[in-house]
Amino acid sequence: MLGTPGSGKSFAAKMEMVNAFLVTEDDIIIADPEGEYHALVSRLGGQTIKLSPTSPHYIKILYKMPQV
């Protein structure tokens, strides 16, 4: 989303996430370096994973798709 500061980008993004949470079973992944979405994620019962160069956590972005 693009827009000027204060134009409602974060609010619109949060509303979209809540809507997806309520009407789908989809996983919602948020990259949030500022910590702006932590309260919403906690309120909805989500999980927060802190990533850093020294963290034991990581995201595996390259994997082989299982054969069907």
Predicted model as a PDB file, atoms N, CA, C, CB and O in Angstrom, pLDDT in the B-factor column:
MODEL        1                                                                  
ATOM      1  N   MET A   1       0.843  -1.177   0.000  1.00 84.00           N  
ATOM      2  CA  MET A   1       0.000   0.000   0.000  1.00 84.00           C  
ATOM      3  C   MET A   1       0.880   1.229   0.000  1.00 84.00           C  
ATOM      4  CB  MET A   1      -0.955   0.004   1.207  1.00 84.00           C  
ATOM      5  O   MET A   1       1.885   1.295   0.708  1.00 84.00           O  
ATOM      6  N   LEU A   2       0.501   2.171  -0.781  1.00 89.00           N  
ATOM      7  CA  LEU A   2       1.222   3.434  -0.847  1.00 89.00           C  
ATOM      8  C   LEU A   2       0.286   4.573  -0.487  1.00 89.00           C  
ATOM      9  CB  LEU A   2       1.829   3.651  -2.248  1.00 89.00           C  
ATOM     10  O   LEU A   2      -0.903   4.527  -0.801  1.00 89.00           O  
ATOM     11  N   GLY A   3       0.807   5.578   0.158  1.00 90.00           N  
ATOM     12  CA  GLY A   3       0.017   6.745   0.494  1.00 90.00           C  
ATOM     13  C   GLY A   3       0.797   7.675   1.391  1.00 90.00           C  
ATOM     14  O   GLY A   3       1.865   7.328   1.895  1.00 90.00           O  
ATOM     15  N   THR A   4       0.263   8.839   1.580  1.00 93.00           N  
ATOM     16  CA  THR A   4       0.911   9.826   2.431  1.00 93.00           C  
ATOM     17  C   THR A   4       0.760   9.429   3.902  1.00 93.00           C  
ATOM     18  CB  THR A   4       0.317  11.231   2.183  1.00 93.00           C  
ATOM     19  O   THR A   4      -0.160   8.687   4.244  1.00 93.00           O  
ATOM     20  N   PRO A   5       1.641   9.908   4.769  1.00 91.00           N  
ATOM     21  CA  PRO A   5       1.499   9.612   6.191  1.00 91.00           C  
ATOM     22  C   PRO A   5       0.140  10.055   6.715  1.00 91.00           C  
ATOM     23  CB  PRO A   5       2.612  10.286   6.986  1.00 91.00           C  
ATOM     24  O   PRO A   5      -0.336  11.152   6.422  1.00 91.00           O  
ATOM     25  N   GLY A   6      -0.469   9.175   7.497  1.00 91.00           N  
ATOM     26  CA  GLY A   6      -1.764   9.509   8.093  1.00 91.00           C  
ATOM     27  C   GLY A   6      -2.957   9.262   7.188  1.00 91.00           C  
ATOM     28  O   GLY A   6      -4.079   9.626   7.540  1.00 91.00           O  
ATOM     29  N   SER A   7      -2.741   8.650   6.029  1.00 94.00           N  
ATOM     30  CA  SER A   7      -3.850   8.449   5.092  1.00 94.00           C  
ATOM     31  C   SER A   7      -4.626   7.159   5.348  1.00 94.00           C  
ATOM     32  CB  SER A   7      -3.327   8.443   3.679  1.00 94.00           C  
ATOM     33  O   SER A   7      -5.597   6.883   4.643  1.00 94.00           O  
ATOM     34  N   GLY A   8      -4.226   6.365   6.336  1.00 92.00           N  
ATOM     35  CA  GLY A   8      -4.998   5.174   6.695  1.00 92.00           C  
ATOM     36  C   GLY A   8      -4.463   3.866   6.149  1.00 92.00           C  
ATOM     37  O   GLY A   8      -5.190   2.873   6.139  1.00 92.00           O  
ATOM     38  N   LYS A   9      -3.227   3.826   5.698  1.00 91.00           N  
ATOM     39  CA  LYS A   9      -2.643   2.593   5.143  1.00 91.00           C  
ATOM     40  C   LYS A   9      -2.621   1.478   6.184  1.00 91.00           C  
ATOM     41  CB  LYS A   9      -1.214   2.857   4.628  1.00 91.00           C  
ATOM     42  O   LYS A   9      -3.064   0.363   5.908  1.00 91.00           O  
ATOM     43  N   SER A  10      -2.114   1.770   7.363  1.00 90.00           N  
ATOM     44  CA  SER A  10      -2.023   0.750   8.416  1.00 90.00           C  
ATOM     45  C   SER A  10      -3.403   0.287   8.844  1.00 90.00           C  
ATOM     46  CB  SER A  10      -1.254   1.291   9.628  1.00 90.00           C  
ATOM     47  O   SER A  10      -3.627  -0.908   9.036  1.00 90.00           O  
ATOM     48  N   PHE A  11      -4.315   1.209   8.992  1.00 93.00           N  
ATOM     49  CA  PHE A  11      -5.684   0.856   9.369  1.00 93.00           C  
ATOM     50  C   PHE A  11      -6.301  -0.062   8.324  1.00 93.00           C  
ATOM     51  CB  PHE A  11      -6.546   2.121   9.543  1.00 93.00           C  
ATOM     52  O   PHE A  11      -6.920  -1.067   8.675  1.00 93.00           O  
ATOM     53  N   ALA A  12      -6.141   0.267   7.045  1.00 94.00           N  
ATOM     54  CA  ALA A  12      -6.692  -0.555   5.973  1.00 94.00           C  
ATOM     55  C   ALA A  12      -6.059  -1.948   5.970  1.00 94.00           C  
ATOM     56  CB  ALA A  12      -6.478   0.127   4.615  1.00 94.00           C  
ATOM     57  O   ALA A  12      -6.752  -2.946   5.768  1.00 94.00           O  
ATOM     58  N   ALA A  13      -4.755  -2.015   6.192  1.00 91.00           N  
ATOM     59  CA  ALA A  13      -4.069  -3.308   6.231  1.00 91.00           C  
ATOM     60  C   ALA A  13      -4.577  -4.152   7.398  1.00 91.00           C  
ATOM     61  CB  ALA A  13      -2.545  -3.107   6.342  1.00 91.00           C  
ATOM     62  O   ALA A  13      -4.802  -5.353   7.242  1.00 91.00           O  
ATOM     63  N   LYS A  14      -4.755  -3.539   8.551  1.00 93.00           N  
ATOM     64  CA  LYS A  14      -5.253  -4.269   9.714  1.00 93.00           C  
ATOM     65  C   LYS A  14      -6.677  -4.762   9.496  1.00 93.00           C  
ATOM     66  CB  LYS A  14      -5.193  -3.390  10.955  1.00 93.00           C  
ATOM     67  O   LYS A  14      -7.012  -5.880   9.887  1.00 93.00           O  
ATOM     68  N   MET A  15      -7.505  -3.951   8.884  1.00 94.00           N  
ATOM     69  CA  MET A  15      -8.874  -4.377   8.600  1.00 94.00           C  
ATOM     70  C   MET A  15      -8.890  -5.552   7.622  1.00 94.00           C  
ATOM     71  CB  MET A  15      -9.692  -3.206   8.034  1.00 94.00           C  
ATOM     72  O   MET A  15      -9.682  -6.481   7.780  1.00 94.00           O  
ATOM     73  N   GLU A  16      -8.029  -5.514   6.627  1.00 93.00           N  
ATOM     74  CA  GLU A  16      -7.927  -6.614   5.663  1.00 93.00           C  
ATOM     75  C   GLU A  16      -7.477  -7.901   6.362  1.00 93.00           C  
ATOM     76  CB  GLU A  16      -6.942  -6.249   4.527  1.00 93.00           C  
ATOM     77  O   GLU A  16      -7.992  -8.978   6.063  1.00 93.00           O  
ATOM     78  N   MET A  17      -6.526  -7.795   7.284  1.00 92.00           N  
ATOM     79  CA  MET A  17      -6.062  -8.973   8.028  1.00 92.00           C  
ATOM     80  C   MET A  17      -7.164  -9.553   8.900  1.00 92.00           C  
ATOM     81  CB  MET A  17      -4.855  -8.616   8.891  1.00 92.00           C  
ATOM     82  O   MET A  17      -7.352 -10.769   8.936  1.00 92.00           O  
ATOM     83  N   VAL A  18      -7.886  -8.701   9.596  1.00 94.00           N  
ATOM     84  CA  VAL A  18      -8.982  -9.171  10.450  1.00 94.00           C  
ATOM     85  C   VAL A  18     -10.044  -9.844   9.593  1.00 94.00           C  
ATOM     86  CB  VAL A  18      -9.600  -7.998  11.259  1.00 94.00           C  
ATOM     87  O   VAL A  18     -10.563 -10.895   9.967  1.00 94.00           O  
ATOM     88  N   ASN A  19     -10.372  -9.256   8.457  1.00 94.00           N  
ATOM     89  CA  ASN A  19     -11.361  -9.855   7.562  1.00 94.00           C  
ATOM     90  C   ASN A  19     -10.898 -11.231   7.096  1.00 94.00           C  
ATOM     91  CB  ASN A  19     -11.618  -8.943   6.351  1.00 94.00           C  
ATOM     92  O   ASN A  19     -11.681 -12.181   7.117  1.00 94.00           O  
ATOM     93  N   ALA A  20      -9.646 -11.354   6.677  1.00 93.00           N  
ATOM     94  CA  ALA A  20      -9.117 -12.644   6.234  1.00 93.00           C  
ATOM     95  C   ALA A  20      -9.141 -13.651   7.387  1.00 93.00           C  
ATOM     96  CB  ALA A  20      -7.676 -12.484   5.687  1.00 93.00           C  
ATOM     97  O   ALA A  20      -9.445 -14.824   7.175  1.00 93.00           O  
ATOM     98  N   PHE A  21      -8.830 -13.211   8.581  1.00 93.00           N  
ATOM     99  CA  PHE A  21      -8.843 -14.081   9.763  1.00 93.00           C  
ATOM    100  C   PHE A  21     -10.247 -14.610  10.029  1.00 93.00           C  
ATOM    101  CB  PHE A  21      -8.320 -13.324  10.998  1.00 93.00           C  
ATOM    102  O   PHE A  21     -10.422 -15.784  10.355  1.00 93.00           O  
ATOM    103  N   LEU A  22     -11.241 -13.747   9.891  1.00 94.00           N  
ATOM    104  CA  LEU A  22     -12.617 -14.119  10.225  1.00 94.00           C  
ATOM    105  C   LEU A  22     -13.296 -14.975   9.159  1.00 94.00           C  
ATOM    106  CB  LEU A  22     -13.429 -12.882  10.451  1.00 94.00           C  
ATOM    107  O   LEU A  22     -14.152 -15.795   9.494  1.00 94.00           O  
ATOM    108  N   VAL A  23     -12.945 -14.810   7.906  1.00 96.00           N  
ATOM    109  CA  VAL A  23     -13.699 -15.491   6.842  1.00 96.00           C  
ATOM    110  C   VAL A  23     -12.927 -16.595   6.119  1.00 96.00           C  
ATOM    111  CB  VAL A  23     -14.146 -14.484   5.836  1.00 96.00           C  
ATOM    112  O   VAL A  23     -13.492 -17.269   5.257  1.00 96.00           O  
ATOM    113  N   THR A  24     -11.647 -16.796   6.453  1.00 92.00           N  
ATOM    114  CA  THR A  24     -10.885 -17.850   5.791  1.00 92.00           C  
ATOM    115  C   THR A  24     -10.110 -18.661   6.823  1.00 92.00           C  
ATOM    116  CB  THR A  24      -9.925 -17.252   4.741  1.00 92.00           C  
ATOM    117  O   THR A  24     -10.035 -18.292   7.995  1.00 92.00           O  
ATOM    118  N   GLU A  25      -9.549 -19.746   6.377  1.00 90.00           N  
ATOM    119  CA  GLU A  25      -8.638 -20.549   7.192  1.00 90.00           C  
ATOM    120  C   GLU A  25      -7.199 -20.303   6.756  1.00 90.00           C  
ATOM    121  CB  GLU A  25      -8.986 -22.053   7.088  1.00 90.00           C  
ATOM    122  O   GLU A  25      -6.296 -21.042   7.149  1.00 90.00           O  
ATOM    123  N   ASP A  26      -6.981 -19.275   5.952  1.00 88.00           N  
ATOM    124  CA  ASP A  26      -5.659 -18.972   5.413  1.00 88.00           C  
ATOM    125  C   ASP A  26      -4.686 -18.573   6.520  1.00 88.00           C  
ATOM    126  CB  ASP A  26      -5.755 -17.858   4.373  1.00 88.00           C  
ATOM    127  O   ASP A  26      -5.074 -17.986   7.530  1.00 88.00           O  
ATOM    128  N   ASP A  27      -3.414 -18.904   6.304  1.00 87.00           N  
ATOM    129  CA  ASP A  27      -2.363 -18.405   7.181  1.00 87.00           C  
ATOM    130  C   ASP A  27      -2.089 -16.956   6.805  1.00 87.00           C  
ATOM    131  CB  ASP A  27      -1.063 -19.275   7.074  1.00 87.00           C  
ATOM    132  O   ASP A  27      -2.122 -16.596   5.628  1.00 87.00           O  
ATOM    133  N   ILE A  28      -1.825 -16.143   7.787  1.00 89.00           N  
ATOM    134  CA  ILE A  28      -1.500 -14.741   7.562  1.00 89.00           C  
ATOM    135  C   ILE A  28      -0.091 -14.515   8.103  1.00 89.00           C  
ATOM    136  CB  ILE A  28      -2.548 -13.780   8.250  1.00 89.00           C  
ATOM    137  O   ILE A  28       0.168 -14.726   9.288  1.00 89.00           O  
ATOM    138  N   ILE A  29       0.802 -14.092   7.244  1.00 88.00           N  
ATOM    139  CA  ILE A  29       2.179 -13.841   7.646  1.00 88.00           C  
ATOM    140  C   ILE A  29       2.457 -12.356   7.497  1.00 88.00           C  
ATOM    141  CB  ILE A  29       3.181 -14.685   6.805  1.00 88.00           C  
ATOM    142  O   ILE A  29       2.236 -11.777   6.434  1.00 88.00           O  
ATOM    143  N   ILE A  30       2.939 -11.749   8.559  1.00 89.00           N  
ATOM    144  CA  ILE A  30       3.179 -10.314   8.579  1.00 89.00           C  
ATOM    145  C   ILE A  30       4.659 -10.072   8.869  1.00 89.00           C  
ATOM    146  CB  ILE A  30       2.275  -9.605   9.638  1.00 89.00           C  
ATOM    147  O   ILE A  30       5.186 -10.576   9.861  1.00 89.00           O  
ATOM    148  N   ALA A  31       5.315  -9.326   8.033  1.00 87.00           N  
ATOM    149  CA  ALA A  31       6.673  -8.867   8.312  1.00 87.00           C  
ATOM    150  C   ALA A  31       6.531  -7.470   8.917  1.00 87.00           C  
ATOM    151  CB  ALA A  31       7.586  -8.860   7.000  1.00 87.00           C  
ATOM    152  O   ALA A  31       6.082  -6.540   8.247  1.00 87.00           O  
ATOM    153  N   ASP A  32       6.908  -7.332  10.162  1.00 88.00           N  
ATOM    154  CA  ASP A  32       6.615  -6.109  10.912  1.00 88.00           C  
ATOM    155  C   ASP A  32       7.836  -5.629  11.689  1.00 88.00           C  
ATOM    156  CB  ASP A  32       5.443  -6.340  11.870  1.00 88.00           C  
ATOM    157  O   ASP A  32       7.903  -5.831  12.901  1.00 88.00           O  
ATOM    158  N   PRO A  33       8.801  -5.001  11.026  1.00 85.00           N  
ATOM    159  CA  PRO A  33      10.018  -4.572  11.726  1.00 85.00           C  
ATOM    160  C   PRO A  33       9.766  -3.514  12.799  1.00 85.00           C  
ATOM    161  CB  PRO A  33      11.009  -4.036  10.729  1.00 85.00           C  
ATOM    162  O   PRO A  33      10.579  -3.370  13.712  1.00 85.00           O  
ATOM    163  N   GLU A  34       8.686  -2.787  12.714  1.00 86.00           N  
ATOM    164  CA  GLU A  34       8.395  -1.741  13.701  1.00 86.00           C  
ATOM    165  C   GLU A  34       7.586  -2.253  14.886  1.00 86.00           C  
ATOM    166  CB  GLU A  34       7.651  -0.606  13.040  1.00 86.00           C  
ATOM    167  O   GLU A  34       7.441  -1.534  15.875  1.00 86.00           O  
ATOM    168  N   GLY A  35       7.054  -3.474  14.819  1.00 87.00           N  
ATOM    169  CA  GLY A  35       6.248  -4.022  15.906  1.00 87.00           C  
ATOM    170  C   GLY A  35       4.848  -3.447  15.974  1.00 87.00           C  
ATOM    171  O   GLY A  35       4.192  -3.551  17.011  1.00 87.00           O  
ATOM    172  N   GLU A  36       4.379  -2.852  14.910  1.00 90.00           N  
ATOM    173  CA  GLU A  36       3.078  -2.182  14.882  1.00 90.00           C  
ATOM    174  C   GLU A  36       1.899  -3.153  14.953  1.00 90.00           C  
ATOM    175  CB  GLU A  36       2.964  -1.350  13.632  1.00 90.00           C  
ATOM    176  O   GLU A  36       0.817  -2.780  15.405  1.00 90.00           O  
ATOM    177  N   TYR A  37       2.100  -4.384  14.514  1.00 92.00           N  
ATOM    178  CA  TYR A  37       0.988  -5.332  14.425  1.00 92.00           C  
ATOM    179  C   TYR A  37       0.987  -6.343  15.573  1.00 92.00           C  
ATOM    180  CB  TYR A  37       1.043  -6.067  13.099  1.00 92.00           C  
ATOM    181  O   TYR A  37       0.127  -7.223  15.609  1.00 92.00           O  
ATOM    182  N   HIS A  38       1.922  -6.236  16.499  1.00 91.00           N  
ATOM    183  CA  HIS A  38       2.033  -7.207  17.586  1.00 91.00           C  
ATOM    184  C   HIS A  38       0.746  -7.295  18.409  1.00 91.00           C  
ATOM    185  CB  HIS A  38       3.203  -6.842  18.492  1.00 91.00           C  
ATOM    186  O   HIS A  38       0.298  -8.400  18.717  1.00 91.00           O  
ATOM    187  N   ALA A  39       0.154  -6.184  18.766  1.00 92.00           N  
ATOM    188  CA  ALA A  39      -1.065  -6.195  19.582  1.00 92.00           C  
ATOM    189  C   ALA A  39      -2.207  -6.898  18.851  1.00 92.00           C  
ATOM    190  CB  ALA A  39      -1.480  -4.760  19.950  1.00 92.00           C  
ATOM    191  O   ALA A  39      -2.941  -7.678  19.458  1.00 92.00           O  
ATOM    192  N   LEU A  40      -2.362  -6.634  17.569  1.00 93.00           N  
ATOM    193  CA  LEU A  40      -3.420  -7.271  16.786  1.00 93.00           C  
ATOM    194  C   LEU A  40      -3.197  -8.774  16.701  1.00 93.00           C  
ATOM    195  CB  LEU A  40      -3.488  -6.667  15.376  1.00 93.00           C  
ATOM    196  O   LEU A  40      -4.128  -9.558  16.883  1.00 93.00           O  
ATOM    197  N   VAL A  41      -1.962  -9.172  16.426  1.00 93.00           N  
ATOM    198  CA  VAL A  41      -1.635 -10.600  16.335  1.00 93.00           C  
ATOM    199  C   VAL A  41      -1.914 -11.293  17.674  1.00 93.00           C  
ATOM    200  CB  VAL A  41      -0.148 -10.796  15.923  1.00 93.00           C  
ATOM    201  O   VAL A  41      -2.492 -12.379  17.698  1.00 93.00           O  
ATOM    202  N   SER A  42      -1.513 -10.681  18.767  1.00 92.00           N  
ATOM    203  CA  SER A  42      -1.762 -11.257  20.093  1.00 92.00           C  
ATOM    204  C   SER A  42      -3.252 -11.369  20.371  1.00 92.00           C  
ATOM    205  CB  SER A  42      -1.093 -10.412  21.179  1.00 92.00           C  
ATOM    206  O   SER A  42      -3.722 -12.385  20.884  1.00 92.00           O  
ATOM    207  N   ARG A  43      -3.982 -10.334  20.034  1.00 93.00           N  
ATOM    208  CA  ARG A  43      -5.435 -10.309  20.275  1.00 93.00           C  
ATOM    209  C   ARG A  43      -6.163 -11.409  19.512  1.00 93.00           C  
ATOM    210  CB  ARG A  43      -6.010  -8.952  19.881  1.00 93.00           C  
ATOM    211  O   ARG A  43      -7.157 -11.953  19.993  1.00 93.00           O  
ATOM    212  N   LEU A  44      -5.664 -11.735  18.321  1.00 92.00           N  
ATOM    213  CA  LEU A  44      -6.287 -12.772  17.500  1.00 92.00           C  
ATOM    214  C   LEU A  44      -5.718 -14.167  17.797  1.00 92.00           C  
ATOM    215  CB  LEU A  44      -6.104 -12.443  16.023  1.00 92.00           C  
ATOM    216  O   LEU A  44      -6.070 -15.140  17.129  1.00 92.00           O  
ATOM    217  N   GLY A  45      -4.844 -14.256  18.792  1.00 92.00           N  
ATOM    218  CA  GLY A  45      -4.299 -15.549  19.181  1.00 92.00           C  
ATOM    219  C   GLY A  45      -3.183 -16.037  18.287  1.00 92.00           C  
ATOM    220  O   GLY A  45      -2.916 -17.237  18.213  1.00 92.00           O  
ATOM    221  N   GLY A  46      -2.529 -15.109  17.606  1.00 92.00           N  
ATOM    222  CA  GLY A  46      -1.450 -15.475  16.697  1.00 92.00           C  
ATOM    223  C   GLY A  46      -0.123 -15.654  17.406  1.00 92.00           C  
ATOM    224  O   GLY A  46      -0.020 -15.497  18.623  1.00 92.00           O  
ATOM    225  N   GLN A  47       0.875 -15.981  16.635  1.00 90.00           N  
ATOM    226  CA  GLN A  47       2.213 -16.236  17.150  1.00 90.00           C  
ATOM    227  C   GLN A  47       3.174 -15.195  16.601  1.00 90.00           C  
ATOM    228  CB  GLN A  47       2.685 -17.661  16.786  1.00 90.00           C  
ATOM    229  O   GLN A  47       3.141 -14.870  15.414  1.00 90.00           O  
ATOM    230  N   THR A  48       4.022 -14.680  17.464  1.00 88.00           N  
ATOM    231  CA  THR A  48       5.054 -13.742  17.055  1.00 88.00           C  
ATOM    232  C   THR A  48       6.403 -14.447  17.119  1.00 88.00           C  
ATOM    233  CB  THR A  48       5.045 -12.469  17.950  1.00 88.00           C  
ATOM    234  O   THR A  48       6.743 -15.058  18.132  1.00 88.00           O  
ATOM    235  N   ILE A  49       7.160 -14.362  16.046  1.00 86.00           N  
ATOM    236  CA  ILE A  49       8.495 -14.943  15.997  1.00 86.00           C  
ATOM    237  C   ILE A  49       9.472 -13.815  15.717  1.00 86.00           C  
ATOM    238  CB  ILE A  49       8.598 -16.071  14.912  1.00 86.00           C  
ATOM    239  O   ILE A  49       9.369 -13.134  14.697  1.00 86.00           O  
ATOM    240  N   LYS A  50      10.411 -13.620  16.614  1.00 85.00           N  
ATOM    241  CA  LYS A  50      11.403 -12.560  16.430  1.00 85.00           C  
ATOM    242  C   LYS A  50      12.590 -13.119  15.664  1.00 85.00           C  
ATOM    243  CB  LYS A  50      11.857 -11.972  17.797  1.00 85.00           C  
ATOM    244  O   LYS A  50      13.197 -14.110  16.069  1.00 85.00           O  
ATOM    245  N   LEU A  51      12.912 -12.472  14.555  1.00 83.00           N  
ATOM    246  CA  LEU A  51      14.026 -12.898  13.719  1.00 83.00           C  
ATOM    247  C   LEU A  51      15.152 -11.885  13.808  1.00 83.00           C  
ATOM    248  CB  LEU A  51      13.579 -13.081  12.259  1.00 83.00           C  
ATOM    249  O   LEU A  51      14.912 -10.678  13.815  1.00 83.00           O  
ATOM    250  N   SER A  52      16.375 -12.377  13.877  1.00 83.00           N  
ATOM    251  CA  SER A  52      17.557 -11.521  13.855  1.00 83.00           C  
ATOM    252  C   SER A  52      18.737 -12.393  13.461  1.00 83.00           C  
ATOM    253  CB  SER A  52      17.798 -10.820  15.243  1.00 83.00           C  
ATOM    254  O   SER A  52      18.626 -13.619  13.457  1.00 83.00           O  
ATOM    255  N   PRO A  53      19.859 -11.781  13.130  1.00 84.00           N  
ATOM    256  CA  PRO A  53      21.031 -12.590  12.767  1.00 84.00           C  
ATOM    257  C   PRO A  53      21.480 -13.541  13.878  1.00 84.00           C  
ATOM    258  CB  PRO A  53      22.180 -11.681  12.398  1.00 84.00           C  
ATOM    259  O   PRO A  53      22.104 -14.563  13.593  1.00 84.00           O  
ATOM    260  N   THR A  54      21.173 -13.224  15.134  1.00 88.00           N  
ATOM    261  CA  THR A  54      21.579 -14.083  16.247  1.00 88.00           C  
ATOM    262  C   THR A  54      20.444 -14.956  16.781  1.00 88.00           C  
ATOM    263  CB  THR A  54      22.124 -13.236  17.365  1.00 88.00           C  
ATOM    264  O   THR A  54      20.636 -15.698  17.744  1.00 88.00           O  
ATOM    265  N   SER A  55      19.281 -14.873  16.171  1.00 84.00           N  
ATOM    266  CA  SER A  55      18.118 -15.631  16.614  1.00 84.00           C  
ATOM    267  C   SER A  55      18.215 -17.090  16.179  1.00 84.00           C  
ATOM    268  CB  SER A  55      16.836 -15.001  16.069  1.00 84.00           C  
ATOM    269  O   SER A  55      18.762 -17.383  15.116  1.00 84.00           O  
ATOM    270  N   PRO A  56      17.688 -18.011  16.992  1.00 87.00           N  
ATOM    271  CA  PRO A  56      17.650 -19.409  16.570  1.00 87.00           C  
ATOM    272  C   PRO A  56      16.542 -19.674  15.547  1.00 87.00           C  
ATOM    273  CB  PRO A  56      17.459 -20.309  17.780  1.00 87.00           C  
ATOM    274  O   PRO A  56      16.471 -20.767  14.986  1.00 87.00           O  
ATOM    275  N   HIS A  57      15.687 -18.694  15.303  1.00 83.00           N  
ATOM    276  CA  HIS A  57      14.569 -18.851  14.370  1.00 83.00           C  
ATOM    277  C   HIS A  57      14.971 -18.418  12.964  1.00 83.00           C  
ATOM    278  CB  HIS A  57      13.353 -18.041  14.845  1.00 83.00           C  
ATOM    279  O   HIS A  57      15.823 -17.548  12.786  1.00 83.00           O  
ATOM    280  N   TYR A  58      14.357 -19.027  11.995  1.00 77.00           N  
ATOM    281  CA  TYR A  58      14.626 -18.672  10.602  1.00 77.00           C  
ATOM    282  C   TYR A  58      13.414 -19.006   9.750  1.00 77.00           C  
ATOM    283  CB  TYR A  58      15.881 -19.407  10.073  1.00 77.00           C  
ATOM    284  O   TYR A  58      12.514 -19.720  10.192  1.00 77.00           O  
ATOM    285  N   ILE A  59      13.394 -18.498   8.551  1.00 76.00           N  
ATOM    286  CA  ILE A  59      12.349 -18.811   7.580  1.00 76.00           C  
ATOM    287  C   ILE A  59      13.004 -19.564   6.442  1.00 76.00           C  
ATOM    288  CB  ILE A  59      11.620 -17.517   7.066  1.00 76.00           C  
ATOM    289  O   ILE A  59      13.939 -19.068   5.814  1.00 76.00           O  
ATOM    290  N   LYS A  60      12.515 -20.755   6.177  1.00 74.00           N  
ATOM    291  CA  LYS A  60      13.049 -21.572   5.094  1.00 74.00           C  
ATOM    292  C   LYS A  60      12.286 -21.197   3.826  1.00 74.00           C  
ATOM    293  CB  LYS A  60      12.925 -23.115   5.412  1.00 74.00           C  
ATOM    294  O   LYS A  60      11.134 -21.591   3.646  1.00 74.00           O  
ATOM    295  N   ILE A  61      12.935 -20.436   2.952  1.00 74.00           N  
ATOM    296  CA  ILE A  61      12.216 -19.925   1.783  1.00 74.00           C  
ATOM    297  C   ILE A  61      12.407 -20.787   0.541  1.00 74.00           C  
ATOM    298  CB  ILE A  61      12.661 -18.519   1.486  1.00 74.00           C  
ATOM    299  O   ILE A  61      11.626 -20.674  -0.403  1.00 74.00           O  
ATOM    300  N   LEU A  62      13.411 -21.634   0.518  1.00 73.00           N  
ATOM    301  CA  LEU A  62      13.630 -22.516  -0.617  1.00 73.00           C  
ATOM    302  C   LEU A  62      13.408 -23.950  -0.180  1.00 73.00           C  
ATOM    303  CB  LEU A  62      15.047 -22.332  -1.201  1.00 73.00           C  
ATOM    304  O   LEU A  62      14.117 -24.458   0.689  1.00 73.00           O  
ATOM    305  N   TYR A  63      12.440 -24.591  -0.771  1.00 67.00           N  
ATOM    306  CA  TYR A  63      12.199 -25.984  -0.441  1.00 67.00           C  
ATOM    307  C   TYR A  63      11.654 -26.696  -1.662  1.00 67.00           C  
ATOM    308  CB  TYR A  63      11.229 -26.114   0.748  1.00 67.00           C  
ATOM    309  O   TYR A  63      11.135 -26.063  -2.582  1.00 67.00           O  
ATOM    310  N   LYS A  64      11.773 -27.989  -1.668  1.00 70.00           N  
ATOM    311  CA  LYS A  64      11.291 -28.792  -2.775  1.00 70.00           C  
ATOM    312  C   LYS A  64       9.839 -29.161  -2.522  1.00 70.00           C  
ATOM    313  CB  LYS A  64      12.159 -30.055  -2.966  1.00 70.00           C  
ATOM    314  O   LYS A  64       9.487 -29.665  -1.455  1.00 70.00           O  
ATOM    315  N   MET A  65       9.006 -28.903  -3.516  1.00 72.00           N  
ATOM    316  CA  MET A  65       7.597 -29.243  -3.407  1.00 72.00           C  
ATOM    317  C   MET A  65       7.440 -30.762  -3.386  1.00 72.00           C  
ATOM    318  CB  MET A  65       6.790 -28.622  -4.574  1.00 72.00           C  
ATOM    319  O   MET A  65       8.119 -31.458  -4.141  1.00 72.00           O  
ATOM    320  N   PRO A  66       6.561 -31.287  -2.539  1.00 75.00           N  
ATOM    321  CA  PRO A  66       6.348 -32.732  -2.502  1.00 75.00           C  
ATOM    322  C   PRO A  66       5.740 -33.233  -3.810  1.00 75.00           C  
ATOM    323  CB  PRO A  66       5.443 -33.106  -1.324  1.00 75.00           C  
ATOM    324  O   PRO A  66       4.929 -32.546  -4.431  1.00 75.00           O  
ATOM    325  N   GLN A  67       6.131 -34.408  -4.211  1.00 78.00           N  
ATOM    326  CA  GLN A  67       5.573 -35.031  -5.423  1.00 78.00           C  
ATOM    327  C   GLN A  67       4.169 -35.523  -5.127  1.00 78.00           C  
ATOM    328  CB  GLN A  67       6.469 -36.207  -5.922  1.00 78.00           C  
ATOM    329  O   GLN A  67       3.919 -36.100  -4.069  1.00 78.00           O  
ATOM    330  N   VAL A  68       3.260 -35.299  -6.049  1.00 74.00           N  
ATOM    331  CA  VAL A  68       1.871 -35.708  -5.875  1.00 74.00           C  
ATOM    332  C   VAL A  68       1.614 -36.995  -6.609  1.00 74.00           C  
ATOM    333  CB  VAL A  68       0.916 -34.625  -6.358  1.00 74.00           C  
ATOM    334  O   VAL A  68       0.494 -37.506  -6.584  1.00 74.00           O  
TER     335      VAL A  68                                                      
ENDMDL                                                                          
END                                                                             
